Amino acid sequence: MGTFLLRVGALGACLVGCGGQAVPQAEQPVAAPKPAPAVAAKSAPAPAPAPLAELEPAPSESVAAAPIEGESSSREVPAACSGGDGCFPDPGFTERLCRGKFPSVSLAMFAKAAPWKHLFVQAVSIEPINVHGGPRSESMMSFGEEVVVLRRRGPGSGKSVQMSGPTDLDVLRWDGTCATIREELFVTYNQGVVTAPHIVWKYLDDSVQEGLRKNAAVEHAMTRERKSCRDSSPTKRTPDCDKAMKKLTDTIVLAVRSGLDVPKPETTPEWRSALPTASR
């Protein structure tokens, strides 16, 4: 027993005496590496500046802003479809048209023989927002109003990759003003009586007035409107004047939609094509 205790004591003494060398060897592999000196990071060469060509705008941006060679401005109202995304007038025409108010041009665009797409409002009331900065009608868009589609905006405007999201339409109203409205608020068929904002007779070109007066119903409605609105202004109308203007508007709309041949408008926007010649 005494011998056993002596050996145990000797073994413990050896562990204590020899531990100073064994422990460092076991801990050395797991010791955290020393961080790299800060001087090494500073001594790395700085990246070379990008070439000047990479800092210039993409070619498509500069080309889009340049006028198309050989083209001049026009005042003709388009009579054929432009582009490949449905039947719309040239975007250049739409831009200029919607920055102003052209009642006589509107009648030409709504003509029965014109190729443009017509839609009808299916909402009770819509505020007519003109994103082009031009004037907007004082009349809210209401259920049954007919419009001509000028341009499609948003994910649904292309035929290649279709993306989700709302699609807006630039539309033309009967009074010559434009509005940009969600496509989902329109339907392709007439759901009842066609409505329209008031068409102000005195704002129409003289030649257009003469053409409309060839229709007996328009002539009668115009005579009544002139008498009822003698003491009123287009923006401040008496009840009798407002009723007469609505009747005249409805009569003009019916005559034009039925195929009445209206002379070409004289007051038109000046515009330049926004599409390449090959796309028209």
C-alpha positions in Angstrom: 0.0 0.0 0.0 2.8 2.4 0.8 4.5 1.5 -2.4 1.3 2.2 -4.4 1.0 5.7 -2.8 4.6 6.4 -3.5 4.1 5.6 -7.2 0.9 7.7 -7.4 2.7 10.7 -5.8 5.6 10.3 -8.3 3.2 10.2 -11.2 1.4 13.4 -10.0 4.8 15.1 -9.6 5.7 14.2 -13.1 2.4 15.6 -14.5 2.9 18.9 -12.7 6.6 19.1 -13.7 6.1 18.1 -17.3 2.9 20.0 -18.0 4.7 23.2 -18.9 5.9 21.6 -22.2 2.9 19.5 -23.1 0.1 22.2 -22.9 1.6 24.7 -25.3 2.0 22.0 -28.0 -1.7 21.1 -27.6 -3.0 24.7 -27.7 -0.7 26.0 -30.6 -2.8 24.6 -33.5 -6.1 26.3 -32.4 -4.6 29.7 -31.6 -6.2 32.5 -33.6 -3.9 33.8 -36.5 -2.5 37.2 -36.1 -4.3 39.9 -38.2 -2.6 41.1 -41.3 -0.8 44.4 -40.8 -2.7 47.5 -41.9 0.2 48.6 -43.9 -0.3 45.6 -46.3 -3.8 46.8 -47.2 -2.7 50.3 -47.8 0.1 49.1 -50.1 -2.3 47.4 -52.5 -2.5 49.3 -55.8 -5.7 51.3 -56.4 -8.0 50.0 -59.2 -7.6 51.8 -62.5 -10.3 54.3 -63.5 -13.0 53.1 -65.9 -12.4 54.0 -69.5 -14.2 57.1 -70.7 -16.4 55.1 -73.1 -18.0 53.3 -70.1 -19.1 56.6 -68.5 -21.0 57.9 -71.5 -24.7 57.3 -71.9 -26.0 54.2 -73.7 -26.3 54.7 -77.5 -30.1 54.2 -77.3 -30.5 57.1 -75.0 -28.7 59.6 -77.2 -30.2 58.2 -80.4 -33.8 58.4 -79.1 -33.4 62.2 -78.4 -32.1 62.9 -81.9 -34.6 63.8 -84.7 -35.1 61.2 -87.5 -33.0 62.1 -90.5 -35.1 63.3 -93.5 -38.3 63.9 -91.5 -40.0 67.2 -91.0 -42.8 68.4 -88.8 -46.4 67.8 -89.8 -49.8 69.1 -89.1 -51.7 66.2 -90.7 -54.0 64.2 -88.6 -52.8 60.5 -88.8 -55.1 58.2 -90.7 -53.2 54.9 -90.4 -51.8 52.8 -87.5 -48.2 53.2 -86.4 -45.9 50.8 -84.6 -46.5 47.1 -83.8 -48.4 47.2 -80.5 -51.9 47.6 -81.8 -53.5 50.3 -83.9 -52.5 53.6 -82.3 -51.5 57.0 -83.9 -47.8 58.0 -83.9 -46.6 58.7 -80.3 -45.2 62.0 -81.5 -48.7 63.1 -82.6 -50.2 61.9 -79.3 -47.7 63.9 -77.3 -48.5 67.2 -79.1 -52.2 66.5 -79.2 -52.5 66.0 -75.5 -50.5 69.1 -74.6 -53.3 71.2 -76.1 -57.0 71.0 -76.8 -58.2 70.4 -80.4 -62.0 69.8 -80.6 -62.1 69.6 -84.4 -59.3 67.0 -84.4 -61.3 64.9 -81.9 -64.2 64.7 -84.3 -61.8 63.4 -87.0 -60.4 60.8 -84.7 -63.8 59.6 -83.7 -65.0 59.4 -87.3 -66.6 56.1 -88.3 -64.0 55.5 -91.0 -61.0 56.2 -88.7 -59.1 53.0 -87.7 -58.6 53.8 -84.0 -59.8 51.6 -81.2 -62.8 52.8 -79.2 -63.5 51.9 -75.6 -66.3 52.7 -73.1 -66.0 53.7 -69.4 -67.5 51.1 -67.1 -66.9 53.1 -63.8 -69.5 55.4 -62.3 -67.1 58.4 -62.2 -63.4 58.9 -63.1 -61.3 62.0 -62.7 -59.6 62.8 -66.1 -55.9 63.2 -65.4 -53.8 64.5 -68.3 -50.2 63.3 -67.6 -49.0 65.3 -70.7 -49.6 68.6 -68.9 -52.3 69.8 -71.3 -55.7 71.0 -70.3 -58.3 68.5 -69.0 -62.0 68.6 -69.3 -64.1 70.1 -66.6 -66.4 67.1 -66.9 -65.7 63.9 -65.0 -65.6 60.7 -67.0 -68.8 58.8 -66.4 -70.4 55.4 -67.2 -70.9 54.8 -70.9 -68.5 57.5 -72.2 -66.8 56.6 -75.4 -63.1 57.3 -75.9 -60.4 56.8 -78.6 -57.3 54.9 -77.5 -54.1 56.9 -78.3 -51.4 54.9 -76.5 -50.9 52.0 -74.1 -48.6 52.5 -71.1 -47.2 49.9 -68.7 -46.5 46.1 -68.6 -49.2 45.4 -71.2 -47.7 47.7 -73.8 -45.4 45.2 -75.5 -45.9 42.0 -77.4 -42.7 40.2 -76.2 -42.3 39.8 -72.5 -45.6 40.4 -70.5 -45.1 41.5 -66.9 -47.7 41.8 -64.2 -48.9 45.2 -63.1 -51.3 47.9 -64.1 -51.6 49.2 -67.6 -52.7 52.8 -68.3 -54.2 54.2 -71.5 -53.9 57.6 -73.0 -57.3 58.3 -74.4 -59.0 61.1 -76.3 -62.4 62.5 -75.3 -65.1 64.0 -77.6 -64.4 67.5 -76.4 -60.7 67.3 -77.6 -59.0 66.8 -74.2 -56.9 63.8 -73.2 -56.8 61.6 -70.1 -54.6 58.8 -68.8 -56.8 56.1 -67.2 -56.3 52.5 -66.0 -57.2 50.0 -68.8 -59.3 47.9 -66.4 -61.8 50.8 -66.1 -62.9 50.3 -69.8 -64.8 47.8 -71.8 -64.8 47.2 -75.5 -68.6 47.2 -76.0 -71.3 49.8 -75.5 -73.3 49.0 -72.4 -76.1 51.4 -73.1 -76.4 55.1 -74.1 -73.1 56.6 -75.2 -72.1 59.7 -73.2 -69.6 62.4 -73.9 -68.4 65.7 -72.3 -70.0 68.8 -73.8 -68.7 69.8 -77.2 -68.4 73.6 -77.4 -69.7 74.6 -80.8 -67.9 77.9 -81.1 -64.5 76.2 -80.5 -64.9 74.1 -83.7 -63.3 75.2 -86.9 -65.6 77.0 -89.3 -65.3 74.4 -92.0 -66.1 71.6 -89.5 -69.2 73.6 -88.3 -70.4 73.8 -91.9 -69.9 70.1 -92.4 -71.9 69.3 -89.3 -74.7 71.6 -90.3 -75.4 69.5 -93.3 -77.0 67.1 -90.9 -80.6 68.4 -90.2 -80.6 67.2 -86.6 -77.3 68.9 -85.9 -78.6 72.1 -87.5 -81.7 72.1 -85.3 -79.8 71.3 -82.1 -77.2 74.0 -82.9 -79.9 76.6 -83.4 -81.6 75.8 -80.1 -78.2 75.8 -78.3 -77.3 79.2 -79.7 -80.7 80.6 -78.4 -80.5 79.0 -75.0 -76.9 79.9 -74.3 -77.1 83.5 -75.5 -76.5 84.9 -72.0 -74.2 82.1 -70.7 -70.5 81.2 -71.0 -69.1 77.7 -71.7 -68.0 77.4 -68.0 -70.9 79.2 -66.4 -74.1 77.9 -68.0 -77.7 78.3 -67.0 -79.7 75.1 -66.7 -81.4 75.7 -70.1 -78.0 76.3 -71.7 -76.5 73.1 -70.2 -79.5 71.1 -71.4 -79.2 72.5 -74.9 -75.4 71.9 -75.0 -75.9 68.3 -74.0 -78.5 67.8 -76.7 -76.2 69.3 -79.3 -73.3 67.1 -78.1 -75.4 64.0 -78.2 -76.6 64.9 -81.7 -73.1 65.5 -83.0 -71.9 62.2 -81.5 -74.7 60.3 -83.1 -74.1 61.9 -86.5 -70.3 61.3 -86.5 -70.7 57.7 -85.2 -73.2 57.1 -88.0 -70.7 58.1 -90.7 -71.3 61.8 -91.3 -68.5 63.1 -93.5 -66.8 65.9 -91.5 -64.2 68.1 -93.3 -60.6 67.9 -92.2 -59.8 70.1 -89.2 -57.9 73.3 -89.8 -56.6 73.7 -86.2 -54.2 70.8 -85.6 -51.1 70.2 -83.5 -47.6 70.4 -85.1 -45.8 67.1 -84.5 -42.8 65.1 -85.5 -42.9 61.3 -85.8 -41.5 59.4 -82.8 -41.2 56.1 -84.7 -38.5 54.9 -87.2 -39.7 54.9 -90.8 -39.5 51.1 -91.0 -42.0 50.8 -88.1 -44.8 52.8 -89.6 
